[in-house]
Amino acid sequence: MATPSKNMKAFYKQKKKNTTGGITKSKSSKSTKPAATDIAQLPHGVSLDLKDADIEEEEKALREFDMNMAYGPCIGITRLGRWERAQRLGLNPPKEIEKLVKSGKVKLQSLFDGRM
């Protein structure tokens, strides 16, 4: 009887299939994969224009608010509605968020809107 290691090697031996029909590709050719920032790969509503530092800081603050579960769930409610609910419940949400949302420069929907 053969040893167990030989049996396992024979059992799991795999052969690579040549799906190119005998044509081999050069390994030195450059890949034509799309860049990670390709517009088709970005989530809906995400802009590539991140040059303005103020907008970047505002979005960062809003993302932190969306991710903080201390103010309650954020699915199915606008950011302003969530902020107002947290205020009514005495959870002391940041005043900065209220100002940002009421300014109209940012999206009213949370980070998770349409993803859940």
Solvent accessible surface area in square Angstrom, and as a share of the most:
residue,aa,sasa,rsa
1,M,233,1.04
2,A,52,0.40
3,T,74,0.43
4,P,104,0.65
5,S,69,0.45
6,K,136,0.58
7,N,70,0.36
8,M,107,0.48
9,K,152,0.64
10,A,74,0.58
11,F,154,0.64
12,Y,133,0.51
13,K,154,0.65
14,Q,159,0.71
15,K,175,0.74
16,K,200,0.85
17,K,179,0.76
18,N,96,0.49
19,T,124,0.72
20,T,60,0.35
21,G,71,0.68
22,G,54,0.52
23,I,127,0.64
24,T,118,0.68
25,K,164,0.70
26,S,69,0.45
27,K,202,0.86
28,S,102,0.66
29,S,78,0.50
30,K,185,0.78
31,S,86,0.56
32,T,135,0.78
33,K,169,0.72
34,P,82,0.52
35,A,68,0.52
36,A,90,0.70
37,T,84,0.49
38,D,54,0.28
39,I,130,0.66
40,A,92,0.72
41,Q,102,0.45
42,L,45,0.22
43,P,63,0.39
44,H,185,0.83
45,G,52,0.50
46,V,75,0.43
47,S,66,0.42
48,L,95,0.47
49,D,99,0.51
50,L,105,0.52
51,K,186,0.79
52,D,71,0.37
53,A,70,0.54
54,D,96,0.50
55,I,81,0.41
56,E,84,0.38
57,E,109,0.49
58,E,29,0.13
59,E,42,0.19
60,K,108,0.46
61,A,19,0.15
62,L,0,0.00
63,R,106,0.39
64,E,103,0.46
65,F,6,0.02
66,D,0,0.00
67,M,113,0.50
68,N,62,0.32
69,M,114,0.51
70,A,67,0.52
71,Y,28,0.11
72,G,19,0.18
73,P,90,0.56
74,C,4,0.02
75,I,97,0.49
76,G,78,0.75
77,I,46,0.23
78,T,48,0.28
79,R,5,0.02
80,L,45,0.22
81,G,20,0.20
82,R,1,0.00
83,W,11,0.04
84,E,71,0.32
85,R,54,0.20
86,A,0,0.00
87,Q,77,0.34
88,R,179,0.65
89,L,120,0.60
90,G,51,0.49
91,L,74,0.37
92,N,120,0.61
93,P,6,0.04
94,P,53,0.33
95,K,121,0.51
96,E,94,0.42
97,I,3,0.02
98,E,37,0.17
99,K,145,0.61
100,L,23,0.11
101,V,4,0.02
102,K,126,0.54
103,S,62,0.40
104,G,60,0.58
105,K,153,0.65
106,V,16,0.09
107,K,108,0.46
108,L,90,0.45
109,Q,67,0.30
110,S,4,0.03
111,L,50,0.25
112,F,41,0.17
113,D,73,0.38
114,G,79,0.76
115,R,133,0.49
116,M,156,0.70
